[in-house]
Amino acid sequence: MTFHATSGTSGGSAVITLSGDLTGEAAAAEFRGHVEHAVQDAPRRLVLDVRRLPALTAAGLRCIAFAQQHLPPTAQIFVLGATPAFRETLRHGGLAESVTLLDEQPGN
């Protein structure tokens, strides 16, 4: 399954939608590029829609940590539709307390 990422903005939110397999350098670089672009605008919220991403890799975890470090201090990161495996990787990577896990898209 190939990796695919799209991004956009809505109100004060940057939204990155991820799907497929986040393994490999090219996939990680694509995700990182979307994150770098999103944080440039200093959004109030970063929404990662991972409903079609079965698992989080170490490279993906690093991208989320990068976002956390480069967003404004009051910004929030929402993770939409994380699988149990994805949540476990967040926990093991020390980021579970830094993001808000959601089953539905947050309002603007």
Secondary structure, 3 states (H helix, E strand, C coil): CCCEEEEEEECCEEEEEEECCCCCHHHHHHHHHHHHHHHHCCCCEEEEEEEECCCCCHHHHHHHHHHHHHCCCCCEEEEECCCHHHHHHHHHCCCCCCCEEECCCCCC
